[in-house]
Amino acid sequence: MRLLRRINYYLYRFQKVLIVALFGALLLLAFIQVILRLFFRGGIESADSIVRYLVLWVGFLGASLATYKNRHINIDLVTQLFKNINRRVIAAVVAFAGLVVCGFLFKASLTYVLYVADTSKIIFIPKNILETVLPLTFLFMALRFLQNFLEALTGRRRFTYPEAKRKWPASGVKK
């Protein structure tokens, strides 16, 4: 359990740094491309494709970071229907469902990247290498859901739902 928690923490820190760097590169490349097109009637070859893949990376890594912080899309129907059941049981079921879904999506995206994806190149990088963000982020999310599932089973963590985590005052100032 401790090893899994540590792995998830270091993955989270790595992803935070990577997403900031990629987003900075995305903004810089898009800005340079706009300036070159407006004032010099030219541009960087394949810049639009590179920006498209940077958006893909930033979006999927952002989803993985949201999963780590438990800020992902949460379907509240389960908690509303089963109010009488222990929260640990509900948390375990929800985490297991997320683990299974991420496992299937990991397998499907890995199959896509290995066998279906286009192998043509953008500058010098094959497109299927640029699409490896798909299986990577589903693997990262699956690891996080596995940690949540194991913590729910062992009772190592108190489970609260996102709406109960923070109560912001209406005025915006803490009292």
Secondary structure by P-SEA (a helix, b strand, c coil): caaaaaaaaaaaaaaaaaaaaaaaaaaaaaaaaaaaaacccccccaaaaaaaaaaaaaaaaaaaaaaaaccccccaaaaaacccccaaaaaaaaaaaaaaaaaaaaaaaaaaaccccccccccccccccccaaaaaaaaaaaaaaaaaaaaaaaccbbbbccccccccccccccc
